[in-house]
């Protein structure tokens, strides 16, 4: 891969030099909520309720770190990322980025902060304007933020970025439809890197790609992080990919974070019943291991986020639920350094054996496949 710079030497970001908010965190999210109104009526529109897409979420991302955010579809992962970027306006909460609460910033101040916060979207086909050339797509954020005065400087910068993500400078004259899915995601990555951000939200950036192409994009993101110290919020479904790329992992269920810890410990010592169920559902390529292990089959369906259950959101489906779970909302509790879980009975579940260990089998298959050229 090319070692072309993403800007001047002063633009390179070292983890120790990155501007951070309180407690040393680059990004600190506190009590973030995003509710969508539900309207009823044909002629007179009334709000009859709210979808609790993100409900009182708190986490932080340190400089140069990757935080994986996992959970089933509809749990609020992507909405969390959109709320951080103000693609969706948060209902309430605080989002401190580099020491400033961006929720309280003016539109102009927020635009300036966005230069340091970028996003790579899930769909490599829908996230690029089909009427713009690749060069125009990558050049656009440079124009918006007034980073280069001359067209020649912007063209040179665009060519550097294309080489950085493994494409050729002549690709700048082509349109998105002329590229494969993996190449389009490289273009989206180059666009995100154009303004030298310190933080990137990666919203399932590899879920629409073939396995070998997934490996290329994951390796690219890791190389860029190592070179420039950028931090990621990596949203994904694939638990093996998340383990491979993440320093820490947060597990989300029905708009709430239920467990967070360093990556290896989550797989070696899952404490929340939902985390255990997720890990037990990971398919294993070894048929002997697959037959021997015990699966946790959760009863029922995910409750409606319009009318979430009282107490713990997970209690209607939890095999270990007790009366207290339906009455009292569990808070994230620190059970070990860096390990938090929101469950009243995590200790009893762990002491009782919980789910048979699956971490060794997952670890044996957790490395990404060898990347093959497109």
C-alpha positions as CSV (number, residue, x, y, z in Angstrom):
1,X,0.0,0.0,0.0
2,X,1.2,3.5,-0.8
3,X,2.6,5.5,2.1
4,X,1.5,8.8,0.6
5,X,0.7,11.4,3.3
6,X,-2.9,12.5,4.0
7,X,-1.6,16.0,4.3
8,X,1.3,17.9,5.8
9,X,3.4,16.5,8.5
10,X,1.6,18.6,11.0
11,X,-1.7,16.9,10.0
12,X,-0.4,13.5,11.1
13,X,-2.1,12.5,14.4
14,X,-0.2,10.7,17.1
15,X,-2.3,9.2,19.8
16,X,-0.4,11.0,22.5
17,X,-0.8,14.4,20.8
18,X,-4.4,14.1,19.9
19,X,-6.7,16.7,21.5
20,X,-8.8,14.8,24.0
21,X,-11.8,15.6,26.2
22,X,-12.2,15.0,29.8
23,X,-10.8,11.8,31.3
24,X,-8.4,11.6,28.4
25,X,-11.1,10.5,26.0
26,X,-11.3,11.8,22.4
27,X,-15.1,11.3,22.3
28,X,-17.2,11.0,25.4
29,X,-21.0,10.3,25.1
30,X,-23.2,10.8,28.1
31,X,-26.9,9.8,28.4
32,X,-27.5,10.1,24.6
33,X,-31.1,9.7,23.5
34,X,-32.7,9.7,20.1
35,X,-36.5,9.3,20.0
36,X,-38.5,9.4,16.8
37,X,-42.1,10.6,17.0
38,X,-44.9,8.3,15.8
39,X,-47.7,10.2,14.2
40,X,-51.3,9.0,13.9
41,X,-54.3,10.5,11.9
42,X,-54.9,11.4,8.3
43,X,-56.1,15.0,8.4
44,X,-55.0,15.9,11.9
45,X,-51.6,14.6,12.7
46,X,-50.9,13.8,16.3
47,X,-47.9,12.3,18.1
48,X,-49.1,9.1,19.6
49,X,-45.8,7.9,20.9
50,X,-42.0,7.7,20.3
51,X,-39.6,5.1,19.0
52,X,-36.8,4.8,21.6
53,X,-34.1,4.2,19.0
54,X,-31.2,5.2,21.3
55,X,-32.1,5.3,25.0
56,X,-29.6,6.7,27.5
57,X,-26.4,5.6,26.0
58,X,-23.0,6.4,27.6
59,X,-19.6,5.4,26.3
60,X,-16.2,6.9,25.4
61,X,-13.6,6.4,22.7
62,X,-9.9,7.1,23.4
63,X,-7.4,8.6,20.9
64,X,-6.3,6.0,18.4
65,X,-8.7,3.4,19.7
66,X,-11.3,1.3,18.0
67,X,-14.6,0.8,19.9
68,X,-16.8,-2.0,18.3
69,X,-20.5,-1.5,18.7
70,X,-22.5,-4.8,18.1
71,X,-26.1,-6.0,18.4
72,X,-28.9,-7.3,16.3
73,X,-30.6,-5.3,13.6
74,X,-32.8,-2.5,14.9
75,X,-31.0,-2.2,18.3
76,X,-29.9,1.4,17.5
77,X,-26.3,1.0,16.5
78,X,-26.5,3.1,13.3
79,X,-28.8,5.7,14.9
80,X,-26.1,6.1,17.5
81,X,-23.5,6.9,14.8
82,X,-25.9,9.2,13.0
83,X,-26.6,11.1,16.3
84,X,-22.9,11.6,16.9
85,X,-22.5,13.1,13.5
86,X,-25.8,15.1,13.8
87,X,-27.2,13.4,10.7
88,X,-30.0,12.8,13.2
89,X,-30.4,15.5,15.8
90,X,-30.1,13.9,19.3
91,X,-33.2,14.2,21.5
92,X,-31.0,14.8,24.6
93,X,-27.6,14.0,26.0
94,X,-24.0,15.2,25.8
95,X,-21.4,14.5,23.1
96,X,-18.0,15.8,24.1
97,X,-15.5,15.7,21.2
98,X,-12.0,17.1,21.8
99,X,-13.3,18.7,25.0
100,X,-16.4,20.5,23.5
101,X,-20.0,19.5,23.7
102,X,-20.9,19.5,20.0
103,X,-24.6,19.2,20.9
104,X,-24.4,22.8,22.1
105,X,-22.3,24.2,19.3
106,X,-23.7,26.6,16.7
107,X,-24.1,25.4,13.1
108,X,-20.9,27.1,12.1
109,X,-18.9,25.7,15.1
110,X,-20.3,22.2,14.4
111,X,-19.2,22.4,10.8
112,X,-15.7,23.2,12.0
113,X,-15.8,20.2,14.4
114,X,-17.0,17.9,11.6
115,X,-13.7,18.3,9.9
116,X,-12.3,16.2,12.7
117,X,-15.2,13.7,12.7
118,X,-16.1,11.8,9.5
119,X,-18.2,8.8,8.6
120,X,-18.0,5.8,6.3
121,X,-21.4,4.5,5.4
122,X,-22.7,1.0,5.1
123,X,-23.8,1.0,1.5
124,X,-20.9,1.6,-0.9
125,X,-23.4,2.0,-3.8
126,X,-25.7,4.5,-2.2
127,X,-23.2,6.7,-0.3
128,X,-21.4,8.1,-3.4
129,X,-23.1,10.6,-5.8
130,X,-23.4,8.8,-9.2
131,X,-23.3,12.2,-11.0
132,X,-19.9,13.1,-9.7
133,X,-16.6,11.7,-10.6
134,X,-14.4,10.1,-8.0
135,X,-12.2,13.1,-8.0
136,X,-15.1,15.5,-7.4
137,X,-16.4,13.3,-4.6
138,X,-13.0,13.3,-2.7
139,X,-12.4,17.0,-3.5
140,X,-15.8,18.1,-2.1
141,X,-14.9,18.1,1.6
142,X,-11.7,20.0,0.8
143,X,-13.8,22.8,-0.8
144,X,-16.4,22.8,2.0
145,X,-13.7,23.3,4.6
146,X,-11.5,25.7,2.5
147,X,-8.4,23.5,3.0
148,X,-6.8,24.2,-0.4
149,X,-7.0,27.4,-2.4
150,X,-6.0,26.2,-5.8
151,X,-7.5,23.5,-8.0
152,X,-4.1,22.1,-8.7
153,X,-3.5,21.6,-4.9
154,X,-6.8,19.9,-4.5
155,X,-6.1,17.6,-7.5
156,X,-2.7,16.6,-6.0
157,X,-4.4,15.9,-2.6
158,X,-7.0,13.8,-4.3
159,X,-4.4,11.7,-6.1
160,X,-2.5,11.2,-2.9
161,X,-5.6,9.9,-1.1
162,X,-6.4,7.5,-4.0
163,X,-3.0,6.0,-3.8
164,X,-3.3,5.8,0.0
165,X,-6.4,3.6,-0.2
166,X,-4.9,1.4,-2.9
167,X,-6.3,3.0,-6.1
168,X,-4.6,4.7,-9.0
169,X,-4.6,8.5,-9.6
170,X,-6.3,8.0,-13.0
171,X,-9.4,6.6,-11.2
172,X,-10.2,10.2,-10.2
173,X,-11.8,10.8,-13.7
174,X,-14.2,7.8,-13.4
175,X,-17.7,7.6,-12.0
176,X,-18.8,5.3,-9.0
177,X,-20.7,2.9,-11.2
178,X,-17.4,1.9,-12.9
179,X,-16.1,0.4,-9.6
180,X,-16.7,-2.8,-7.6
181,X,-18.2,-2.6,-4.1
182,X,-14.8,-3.0,-2.5
183,X,-13.3,-0.2,-4.6
184,X,-16.3,2.1,-3.8
185,X,-15.7,1.6,-0.1
186,X,-12.1,2.5,-0.6
187,X,-13.3,5.7,-2.3
188,X,-15.6,6.4,0.6
189,X,-12.6,5.9,2.9
190,X,-10.5,8.3,0.9
191,X,-13.3,10.9,1.2
192,X,-13.4,10.5,4.9
193,X,-9.7,10.9,5.2
194,X,-9.5,14.0,3.0
195,X,-9.9,16.4,5.9
196,X,-7.5,14.5,8.2
197,X,-10.0,13.5,10.9
198,X,-9.2,12.2,14.3
199,X,-12.4,10.2,14.6
200,X,-14.4,8.1,12.1
201,X,-17.7,6.4,12.5
202,X,-17.6,3.2,10.4
203,X,-21.2,2.1,10.0
204,X,-21.0,-1.5,9.0
205,X,-18.4,-0.7,6.3
206,X,-17.8,-4.3,5.2
207,X,-21.3,-6.0,5.7
208,X,-22.2,-5.5,2.0
209,X,-18.9,-6.9,0.7
210,X,-17.5,-10.4,-0.1
211,X,-15.4,-12.0,2.6
212,X,-12.1,-11.5,0.8
213,X,-12.9,-7.9,0.1
214,X,-13.9,-7.4,3.7
215,X,-10.4,-8.4,4.7
216,X,-8.9,-5.8,2.3
217,X,-11.0,-3.0,3.9
218,X,-10.4,-4.1,7.4
219,X,-6.6,-4.3,6.8
220,X,-6.8,-0.8,5.1
221,X,-8.5,0.7,8.2
222,X,-6.0,-0.8,10.5
223,X,-3.1,0.4,8.4
224,X,-4.5,3.9,8.4
225,X,-5.1,3.9,12.1
226,X,-1.5,2.8,12.7
227,X,-0.2,5.5,10.4
228,X,-2.3,8.4,11.4
229,X,-3.7,7.6,14.9
230,X,-7.4,7.9,13.9
231,X,-10.0,6.5,16.3
232,X,-13.0,4.4,15.1
233,X,-16.5,3.7,16.2
234,X,-16.8,0.4,14.3
235,X,-20.5,-0.7,14.0
236,X,-21.0,-4.3,12.8
237,X,-22.9,-7.5,13.0
238,X,-20.0,-9.9,12.5
239,X,-18.6,-10.7,15.9
240,X,-15.4,-12.2,14.5
241,X,-14.6,-9.1,12.5
242,X,-15.3,-6.9,15.5
243,X,-12.9,-9.0,17.6
244,X,-10.2,-8.7,15.0
245,X,-10.3,-4.9,14.7
246,X,-11.6,-3.6,18.0
247,X,-9.7,-2.7,21.2
248,X,-13.0,-2.6,23.2
249,X,-16.5,-3.8,22.4
250,X,-19.9,-2.4,23.5
251,X,-23.0,-4.6,23.2
252,X,-26.3,-2.9,22.4
253,X,-29.9,-4.2,22.9
254,X,-33.1,-2.2,22.2
255,X,-31.4,1.1,22.4
256,X,-29.2,0.5,25.5
257,X,-25.7,-0.6,26.0
258,X,-25.8,-3.8,28.2
259,X,-22.1,-4.7,28.4
260,X,-18.7,-3.1,27.5
261,X,-15.2,-4.3,28.0
262,X,-11.9,-5.0,26.1
263,X,-12.3,-7.2,23.1
264,X,-10.7,-10.4,24.3
265,X,-12.4,-10.4,27.7
266,X,-15.9,-10.0,26.1
267,X,-15.3,-13.3,24.2
268,X,-13.6,-15.1,27.0
269,X,-15.9,-13.9,29.8
270,X,-19.3,-12.7,28.6
271,X,-21.4,-11.7,31.5
272,X,-24.7,-10.3,30.2
273,X,-27.2,-13.0,29.1
274,X,-27.7,-11.2,25.8
275,X,-24.0,-11.2,25.1
276,X,-23.9,-14.9,25.9
277,X,-26.7,-15.5,23.5
278,X,-25.0,-13.5,20.7
279,X,-21.8,-15.5,21.1
280,X,-23.6,-18.8,21.2
281,X,-25.1,-17.9,17.8
282,X,-21.8,-17.4,16.1
283,X,-21.4,-20.2,13.4
284,X,-18.3,-22.3,13.6
285,X,-16.7,-23.9,10.6
286,X,-15.7,-27.0,12.5
287,X,-18.8,-29.4,12.4
288,X,-17.6,-31.3,15.4
289,X,-17.4,-28.2,17.6
290,X,-20.7,-27.0,16.2
291,X,-22.5,-30.2,17.2
292,X,-21.0,-30.3,20.7
293,X,-21.6,-26.7,21.8
294,X,-24.8,-25.6,23.5
295,X,-26.9,-22.8,21.9
296,X,-29.0,-20.3,23.8
297,X,-32.3,-20.0,21.9
298,X,-34.0,-16.8,23.0
299,X,-37.8,-17.1,23.2
300,X,-40.1,-14.6,21.5
301,X,-39.3,-11.5,19.4
302,X,-37.5,-8.3,20.2
303,X,-40.0,-6.0,22.0
304,X,-41.2,-2.9,20.2
305,X,-39.0,0.2,20.8
306,X,-42.2,2.2,20.8
307,X,-43.3,0.5,24.0
308,X,-40.2,-1.0,25.6
309,X,-40.6,-3.3,28.6
310,X,-40.5,-2.1,32.2
311,X,-37.3,-2.7,34.1
312,X,-34.6,-4.5,32.1
313,X,-35.4,-4.4,28.3
314,X,-34.1,-7.9,27.9
315,X,-36.2,-9.6,30.7
316,X,-39.0,-10.9,28.4
317,X,-36.5,-13.0,26.5
318,X,-33.9,-13.7,29.3
319,X,-33.7,-17.4,30.4
320,X,-32.4,-16.1,33.8
321,X,-35.0,-13.3,34.4
322,X,-36.5,-12.9,37.9
323,X,-39.2,-10.6,39.3
324,X,-36.7,-7.9,40.0
325,X,-35.8,-7.7,36.4
326,X,-39.3,-6.6,35.3
327,X,-39.4,-3.9,38.0
328,X,-35.9,-2.3,38.2
329,X,-33.8,-1.1,35.4
330,X,-30.2,-2.3,35.8
331,X,-27.4,0.2,35.5
332,X,-24.0,-0.4,34.0
333,X,-21.9,-1.8,36.9
334,X,-18.1,-2.0,36.9
335,X,-17.3,-5.7,37.6
336,X,-13.6,-5.6,36.7
337,X,-11.3,-2.9,35.4
338,X,-12.7,-1.7,32.1
339,X,-15.6,-4.3,32.2
340,X,-19.1,-3.0,32.8
341,X,-22.4,-4.9,32.6
342,X,-26.1,-4.0,33.1
343,X,-27.5,-7.1,34.8
344,X,-28.9,-7.7,38.3
345,X,-27.8,-11.3,38.4
346,X,-24.6,-11.5,36.3
347,X,-22.7,-12.9,39.2
348,X,-25.2,-15.7,39.8
349,X,-25.3,-16.5,36.1
350,X,-21.5,-16.7,35.9
351,X,-21.2,-18.8,39.0
352,X,-23.9,-21.2,37.7
353,X,-21.9,-21.8,34.5
354,X,-24.1,-19.9,32.1
355,X,-23.2,-20.9,28.5
356,X,-20.6,-23.5,27.7
357,X,-17.4,-21.8,26.7
358,X,-17.3,-20.9,23.0
359,X,-14.4,-18.4,23.1
360,X,-11.7,-20.9,22.2
361,X,-13.6,-22.0,19.1
362,X,-14.4,-18.4,18.1
363,X,-10.7,-17.4,18.7
364,X,-9.6,-20.2,16.4
365,X,-11.6,-18.7,13.5
366,X,-11.5,-15.0,14.5
367,X,-8.7,-13.9,12.1
368,X,-9.8,-12.3,8.9
369,X,-9.3,-14.3,5.7
370,X,-6.3,-13.7,3.5
371,X,-7.1,-10.7,1.2
372,X,-7.2,-11.5,-2.5
373,X,-6.8,-8.8,-5.2
374,X,-9.9,-7.4,-6.7
